[in-house]
Amino acid sequence: MSKRNENIPGYKKTKIGWIPEDWECDRLDNVASVKTGPFGAQLHESDYVEVGTPIITVEHLSEQGIFHINLPMVSDEDKKRLSKYILEVNDIVFSRVGSVDRNSLVKQSEKGWMFSGRLLRIRGIPSKIFSPFYSHYFNRHSFKHYIRSIAVGGTMPSLNTQIVSGLKIPLPPLPEQKKIAEILSAWDRAIEQVGKLIETKQRLKKGLMQQLLTGRMRFPEFGKPVKKKGDLPEGWKEERLKNICKKTKGQKVALNDAGEGLPYIGSVSFDNSYYQFTTDKNGISCKPEDVLLLWDGEYAGKTSTGHSGIISSTVAVLRIPKEKATSVYVYNALLQEKNRIRAIREGSGIPHLPGDFLHWFKIPLPQINEQKCIAAILSACEKEIELLRIKEAALREQKKGLMQKLLTGEVRVKTNSEVTP
C-alpha cells in the first residue's frame, strides 16, 4: 500500500493507499468485465489465414499502443464463430502469461480486431470508468511491480480472470478521470511526434550514407559522382581495414559494484549508453575518437564511437591515424556494411568475427579531405537525432512524474482547463 499523501488533510486511507476523500476504491469487476481470450481448443495456429481479421497476442503490446506488425489473421468464418472475442475501442488487453505487466489500450485503428488466448480483455462500464485513464494507471511502474508480484506460477508467471477481477483500483470522479487521461495523452502525442521525427531523421541519414559512402553523391570540388552501383569515383580506392586502423581487443577486468571508477563499455553500451564501472588499471582503454567493434557475442559486428572508458573482452578498439582516415567516416562505412559483416560471423554457439577480419575486409575510401566533408554531414545528422532523443527522454520523464502525481491524486486537476505538454 502506497504511503504517498499519508495523513495529509483531504486524503483518506484505503486498501490501495491514501487517496483524495472524494475518490472511491473498488474492485475492478464492479466497474468492468474481464475475459480471457479463446483457448487452444477454440483457435489453433493452423486456423490462421493470409488475409482476414488481425488477432493480437503478447508481442504486440506496448505502453505506446498495439504494434501493427506480424499480426496473425483469422477468417471471417472464425471471427463470426468467436465473436465474443472481438475488441472494441477503449478495451484494455493484458498479457495473461509471461510478461504479465504488458498491456495496451485498443484504439479506433484496432476496432473489430480479436485477442488471443494469451491475453485478457478488460472492458470498462462507460458510466463508471474512462478506460484511457486506467490504461495509464496500469502502466505505472508501481502497478507493474504489483501485478508481477501477485501472478501465479513458478517458471511462467500467469494471470487469470479471478486475479484481475479482484484488483483494487482508485475511482476518481468520471470528469477527473477524463481530464487526467487527456493530460497524459497529450504527453503521449508529443512523445510520438518526436519519435516520428527521429525515424524521419534516421531515414534521411541512411539515404545520405547510401549515396555519400558509395560516391553516388559528391561535393563538386572533389569530382563527379558515379552512376553505377559498385563503381568507385576517381580518387577513391577500396582499402583493407588493416591498412587504416590498428585493432586492440579488450580483456576481462574487475568491476566495481559501487559505481565508481571508469566506465566499463560492453555490448549494451553501444545502444543505450549504459555502463558498469571498473577501477582496474590493467584494462584496455578507448577514447571518443576511436571506433569500437563488437567482436564476440550475439550482436558481434555492431559498431559504435564516441565512448571513453575501459572496453570489455567482447569489444575491439580500432585506432585510426588521422593522416589515413577519419574515425567518423570509418564508423559510418562499417555501419553501412553491418549486414555484410554479420553475414560473415563464425561460431555455432556464440558468434564472433573471424580472426583475420581486418586483413581482408575492405571499405571504399576517398581522400582525407573528402572523408572529412562526408563525416561532417553525417555527424550533423547524428547530432540532430541525438538532440531529438534527449527531447524524447525528457518528455518521458515529465510524463512519468505527472503519472505519479495525477494518478494518485497528489495533484488535482481542473476539469475545464486546457492541456499543453
PyMOL commands that set and color helices and strands:
alter all, ss='L'
color gray80, all
select helices_A, chain A and resi 28-30+45-47+58-60+76-81+83-85+108-110+131-138+141-150+161-165+174-212+220-222+241-243+269-272+327-336+338-343+357-360+368-406
alter helices_A, ss='H'
color red, helices_A
select strands_A, chain A and resi 11-14+17-20+24-27+32-36+53-56+73-74+92-95+103-105+114-115+119-124+168-171+237-240+246-249+262-265+276-278+285-286+291-294+303-305+309-311+315-319+362-365
alter strands_A, ss='S'
color yellow, strands_A
deselect
rebuild
show_as cartoon
